[in-house]
Amino acid sequence: MGGTTIHRGSAWPFLVGGAICVVNSVNERDLSLLNNYVEVTLHSQLLRGTMAA
């Protein structure tokens, strides 16, 4: 029973590493879209602040 727990526990770093790799590849692909969204959001907030003043 203890051996199974150790084996299962040792598999976690590999699984987590694989998940991080998938997330990183998705982030790299969509990074320009995310940057554009952030720029538009910040720009609209700045315009709103300028108009309010």
C-alpha positions in Angstrom: 0.0 0.0 0.0 2.8 2.5 0.9 4.6 1.6 -2.3 1.5 2.5 -4.4 1.3 5.9 -2.6 5.0 6.7 -3.3 4.6 5.6 -6.9 1.5 7.8 -7.3 3.2 10.7 -5.6 6.3 10.4 -7.8 4.1 10.7 -10.9 2.7 14.1 -9.9 5.8 16.2 -10.9 5.6 14.6 -14.4 1.8 15.3 -14.7 2.1 18.8 -13.4 5.1 19.5 -15.7 3.1 18.3 -18.7 0.1 20.5 -17.7 2.4 23.5 -17.4 3.9 22.8 -20.8 0.4 22.7 -22.3 -0.5 26.0 -20.6 2.7 27.6 -21.8 2.2 26.6 -25.4 -1.4 28.0 -25.3 -0.2 31.2 -23.7 2.5 31.7 -26.3 0.0 31.2 -29.1 -2.5 33.6 -27.6 -0.1 36.1 -26.2 -0.6 38.7 -28.9 -4.4 38.4 -28.5 -4.0 38.9 -24.8 -1.7 41.8 -25.2 -4.1 43.5 -27.6 -7.0 43.0 -25.2 -5.0 44.5 -22.3 -3.9 47.5 -24.5 -7.5 48.2 -25.6 -8.8 47.9 -22.0 -6.1 50.2 -20.6 -6.6 52.7 -23.5 -10.4 52.8 -22.9 -9.9 53.3 -19.2 -7.4 56.2 -19.8 -9.9 57.8 -22.3 -12.7 57.4 -19.7 -10.5 59.0 -17.1 -9.5 61.9 -19.4 -13.2 62.5 -20.4 -14.3 62.5 -16.7 -11.6 65.1 -15.9 
